[in-house]
Amino acid sequence: MKIRPEIQIFPFKLISKETADKITDELTRFDFVTNVSVHGPSINSNENENYMVGWIWIEVEDNNETVQRIIKDVCDEYLPFGYNIEIGRFTKYKKGVSDYIKGLN
Amino acid sequence: MAYKAQFHPGKSDPSKNRRKYMDPSYKLQKIRSVSDEDVVRVLGHRQPGEDYKSVHPPLEEMGEPECPIRELVEPTPGAKAGDRIRYVQFTDSVYFAPISPYQRSWMYSYRYRGMDSGTLSGRHVVEARERDVEAIAKELIESETFDAARTGIRGRTVHGHALRLDENGIMFDAMQRYVFDKSTGEVKYVKDMVGEPIPAPISVGKPLSEDELKKRTTIYRADGVTIKQDEEVLQMVQNVHWERSFGGFEPFKEAKF
C-alpha cells in the first residue's frame, strides 16, 4: 500500500468555516490532491455549523516543489495573517487495533 | 512615617497597570455602559425584575448575638438581605487581555468585600451574595479591565483562553455566547453565562485595537514586554522562588541569583 504524504497548514488564527471552504474548494480542483481534511476545536453549541478550523491536512499524490508552491499560493491568498506549513502524515491511513475490535473496515 | 503600599514592583507598562488595578484608591476607567437589566440577563441567575431569593431572613430581623466583630464589620447589602450565593466568571485570553486571572484575584481582594475568588489558569470565578455579584459584574464589565474580544463572561465551557484568536481577533468560545457583528464592529452577547439564549443581543462595544491592548495589558509576553525587561519584577520573582525553594530547607544560606 502506498502511503501518501500530507501537507499540514497551520494558520496563525482560527479560520471560519467559510474561509476553510474556500481553501478546500480551491485545492480539490487540482489532480495531485487526493484528500483534504479539516480539524478544529470542538464546539459545544446547538449551531454546530459555525465551527472553527485550526488545521488543514492535504493528502497529495507526491510531494514536490511545484505542489508546495501551488499550495503556498492558495494559502497566501486566503491567510493574510500568516501560517505554517509542515510535511508528514497527520491523519490515520490504515486500520488500527481498536478499529479492528470495533469491526470497522 | 506612614506605610504606603507599593502593590507591585516595576516600571514597565504591565507593572504600572497591575499597580493601578490593585490600588483601591484608583477608580477603574469606565469605557462602556451596560444596563442593570442586561447584566442580570448575561448572568442568568434570575429574571430581570424578579425578587432576589434568600437563604435566611434579613439580618435585622434575625436578632444577632452580641459580638464585637459583628459590630465592627458592616455587612454587604447582599448579606444584609440574606441573598443566595451566586457567581460570575471571566475568561481572559493570553493574547494581551487587559487583565489576567491572577491579577483579578489580587484586584478583587483590594477592592471588594464579602466575596470569595477562585483563580484558575484561564478563568477567574468570584462568588458573593447575589446583589453583590451583580454590582461587581456591572463594574467589571463596564470598566477598562474588560475587553469585548479578549475577555469572556463564561459560566461553563470556558475553554479557549490559550487558543488562537479567530479572523476578527475574537477569543474562541465553544458555546458561541457572543458574536462579532461585522456591520457595526461590535461584539454582542446572544447567550447568557451558561449558554442559554437571551431575548435580545447585548452589545458590549467594539474590541480595542492591538496597540491599545498592549498598553493596557498586565501580561508580560515575549512579543510584548517581557518580564526580563523589568528588572525589579524579575528580582521579586526570583526572591519569591528562592524563599519558597530554600526557605524551609537551608534558611541560613544566602540567596544567590
Interface residues (C-beta under 8 A of the other chain):
Chain A: P11 F12 K13 L14 I15 S16 T19 P41 S42 I43 N44 S45 E47 N50 M52 G54 F81
Chain B: T157 H159 G160 L163 R164 L165 D166 E167 G169 F172 A174 M175 Q176 G195
